[in-house]
């Protein structure tokens, strides 16, 4: 029996105990509940073991992904360093070809501000402002008793696993 059905059976037995007319009926329901609670406890414990193993696996994968990102960044820095080295060795306009690839030059353009503070120097028609909602400030205001139209603070019950 799965955990969901066990919980349903336990709730059903609780209702039967409330409706029991004789002590024997009540004892039978209590005995069944005791047995089901033991089974439910073992299933919950198994769920906790599986959850902890899955969490450990997720944590290990996150750590591995972080290490892989760091290694990728190191490789990208080495590639950029090697590109700089080759660029210093090639004459402007020179091209080098071989069976696995080539080095060469291409023309590109880049728009750059004349001043270091480009945010203030750009004309307003070329500036885009993205509004940012300060949710924590709204929450603090509501908790302080202020009404903020369209907003509320809700409490939730979250499963805690230790």
C-alpha positions in Angstrom: 0.0 0.0 0.0 1.4 3.4 -0.9 1.8 6.3 1.5 -1.2 8.2 0.1 -3.5 5.2 0.6 -2.1 4.5 4.1 -2.9 8.1 5.1 -6.4 7.8 3.7 -6.9 4.5 5.6 -5.7 6.1 8.8 -8.1 9.0 8.4 -10.9 6.6 7.7 -10.1 4.6 10.9 -10.1 7.8 12.9 -13.6 8.5 11.7 -14.6 4.9 12.6 -13.3 5.3 16.1 -15.4 8.5 16.6 -18.5 6.5 15.3 -17.7 3.3 17.2 -20.6 2.1 19.3 -18.8 -0.6 21.3 -15.5 -0.9 23.1 -14.7 -3.9 20.8 -15.2 -1.9 17.7 -13.0 0.8 19.1 -10.3 -1.7 20.1 -10.3 -3.2 16.6 -10.0 0.2 15.0 -7.2 1.2 17.3 -5.3 -2.0 16.6 -5.6 -1.5 12.9 -4.5 2.1 13.3 -1.5 1.0 15.3 -0.5 -1.4 12.6 -1.0 1.1 9.8 0.8 3.8 11.7 3.8 1.5 12.0 3.7 0.8 8.3 3.3 4.5 7.5 6.2 5.4 9.7 8.5 2.9 7.9 7.3 4.3 4.5 8.0 7.9 5.7 11.4 6.9 6.9 12.1 5.2 3.5 11.0 8.5 1.8 13.4 10.4 4.0 16.3 8.1 3.1 15.5 8.4 -0.6 15.1 12.2 -0.3 18.4 12.6 1.5 20.1 10.4 -1.2 18.6 12.4 -4.0 19.6 15.7 -2.3 23.2 14.4 -1.9 23.2 13.5 -5.6 21.9 16.9 -6.6 24.4 18.7 -4.4 27.2 16.6 -5.9 26.0 17.4 -9.4 25.8 21.1 -8.6 29.4 21.0 -7.2 30.5 19.1 -10.3 28.8 21.6 -12.6 30.5 24.5 -10.7 33.9 22.8 -11.2 33.1 22.2 -14.9 32.2 25.9 -15.3 35.4 26.9 -13.7 37.4 24.6 -16.0 35.5 26.0 -19.0 36.4 29.6 -17.9 40.0 28.6 -17.5 40.0 27.1 -21.0 38.4 30.2 -22.4 41.1 32.4 -20.8 43.8 30.2 -22.3 42.1 30.5 -25.7 42.0 34.3 -25.4 45.6 34.4 -24.3 46.7 32.2 -27.2 44.7 34.4 -29.6 46.5 37.5 -28.2 49.8 35.8 -28.7 49.0 34.8 -32.3 47.7 38.4 -33.0 51.0 39.8 -31.9 52.9 37.4 -34.2 50.8 38.0 -37.3 51.3 41.0 -39.5 48.1 43.2 -40.1 46.2 41.6 -43.0 48.3 38.4 -43.0 46.5 35.1 -43.1 47.8 31.7 -42.1 46.1 28.5 -43.4 46.6 24.9 -42.5 44.5 21.7 -42.7 42.9 22.1 -39.3 42.0 25.8 -39.6 43.3 29.3 -40.2 44.3 32.5 -38.6 43.4 35.8 -40.2 42.0 39.2 -39.7 38.5 40.6 -40.3 37.1 44.1 -40.0 34.5 44.8 -37.3 32.8 47.9 -35.8 31.9 48.6 -32.3 30.0 51.6 -30.9 31.8 53.1 -27.9 31.2 56.2 -25.8 33.7 59.0 -25.9 33.4 59.4 -22.1 33.7 56.7 -19.5 30.3 57.3 -18.1 28.2 56.3 -21.1 24.9 56.0 -19.1 24.7 59.8 -18.7 26.1 60.7 -22.1 23.6 58.6 -24.2 20.6 60.6 -25.6 17.4 59.6 -23.9 15.8 58.1 -27.1 18.6 55.5 -26.9 18.2 54.6 -23.3 15.8 51.9 -22.0 14.7 51.9 -18.4 13.3 48.6 -17.1 11.2 49.0 -13.9 12.1 46.8 -11.0 9.5 46.0 -8.3 11.0 46.2 -4.8 9.1 43.3 -3.4 10.9 43.3 0.0 10.1 47.0 0.4 6.4 46.3 -0.3 6.4 43.4 2.2 8.0 45.6 4.8 5.4 48.4 4.2 2.5 46.0 4.5 3.9 44.5 7.7 4.2 48.0 9.0 0.4 48.5 8.5 0.5 50.4 5.2 -1.9 49.3 2.4 -0.4 48.7 -1.0 -3.0 48.3 -3.7 -2.8 44.9 -5.4 -0.4 43.4 -2.9 -0.7 41.2 0.2 1.6 39.2 2.4 0.7 35.5 2.7 2.1 32.9 5.1 2.9 29.4 3.8 3.7 26.2 5.5 6.8 24.7 3.9 8.0 21.1 4.5 11.2 21.2 6.6 13.6 18.3 6.3 16.5 17.9 8.7 
